[in-house]
């Protein structure tokens, strides 16, 4: 037994509790800026680290969030709940629906798309078991929701597999890439998603418009067809402040 | 179309490539310290931010990792691959195996456990649909692997459900908590895992022994029995440097 297994509640928690109570009683309006670190240090007679922790608690509770270069604001953006199995169910894209619609439940979104045939990067060749020099179609997308960049994703599909399909065009049509793979007899049957998290590189922070201290969640998905052959690799970079990932499975 | 959808490869990448080549050709031995930021800035005649990005690239590739207060080292710790559905399969705990064994594949681990009956926290009461003042058994564990703290987890189980079982003791016996729930007719049939990521609070960084700039992955798992009743909530905090999460599912 050890106390390290469950840390006790210190001073910064009391400060967080007081600020939370104020937020909930509407002392600050939604979207409004929280007092500065200096202001909070003076008010609570606390050290910078303590005040930072107190604010971090509110951010961890989704009550506030840091905005690039301009301090901490009351959160207005509702996290996107990404239910992996539900969004990727064949009953979804198979019926011509966009996978994103199951994430956003009617919230508005915008997608910048770039499609290009390129030589497969080494780690992608490895997944597909390709010979060096093999070609893939790369689909790069930057996803915006309610004016906020939430995800950058890059899909790779073997060129010899998808040549001539709408997958090689910006608009893949109803049901998207997976519906098109189904059209050519390679419907994805199984998915593997691998998740990592780290701080963004500066250009990544710029792309997503997040601070350097906002972790990104990296999801690498591989889609397999009925023969167990990988037919797509999708590397996604998500703003951790914009998402909660959900996975449901049986024992 | 926009270039923002796929950022191009800048200077820090060239620096990362050069350092990677050196690492792979064994210029630095495993576990050895990388040159300091100042050293790299001088060597490459680059700005601090550029050098930081270059090092961040190597960390993103698992080649290096920051150690508390003492710089960047070549990585020696192999990420724990946590396959959620496999580790939680009834064929695993139902056969008396520890869930962790499927993560660690024979790697050594240590667990500090604290078990206590307490009043249910508000958000836990909400999940269980409990009346205010209801009691739960709280199991807090700090997990160490190869001398490294990798995860802190806290499980909550309704007191009226698990009273008198080994779940109320540090050692839950073969198969652990889920096997004991099965013993009393409440085997977990379905699981929901929700994943978030953020920077740690300072006490969290202390508990896990990570730097303040090492994100933690937060996994909140709810286990449901055959009647769809939640029987356990487990809140886990993982060192993002120690893990890759894997989820496999069908379309």
Interface residues (C-beta under 8 A of the other chain):
Chain A: X1 X2 X3 X4 X5 X6 X7 X10 X12 X49 X53 X56 X57 X59 X60 X84 X85 X88 X89 X90 X112 X113 X114 X138 X140 X141 X142 X152 X154 X170 X178 X187 X188 X189 X190 X191 X192 X193 X194 X195 X196 X197 X198 X199 X201 X202 X203 X204 X206 X207 X213 X215 X217 X240 X241 X243 X244 X245 X246 X247 X248 X249 X250 X251
Chain B: X1 X2 X3 X4 X5 X6 X7 X10 X12 X49 X53 X56 X57 X59 X60 X84 X85 X88 X89 X90 X112 X113 X114 X138 X140 X141 X142 X152 X154 X170 X178 X187 X188 X189 X190 X191 X192 X193 X194 X195 X196 X197 X198 X199 X201 X202 X203 X204 X206 X207 X213 X215 X217 X240 X241 X243 X244 X245 X246 X247 X248 X249 X250 X251
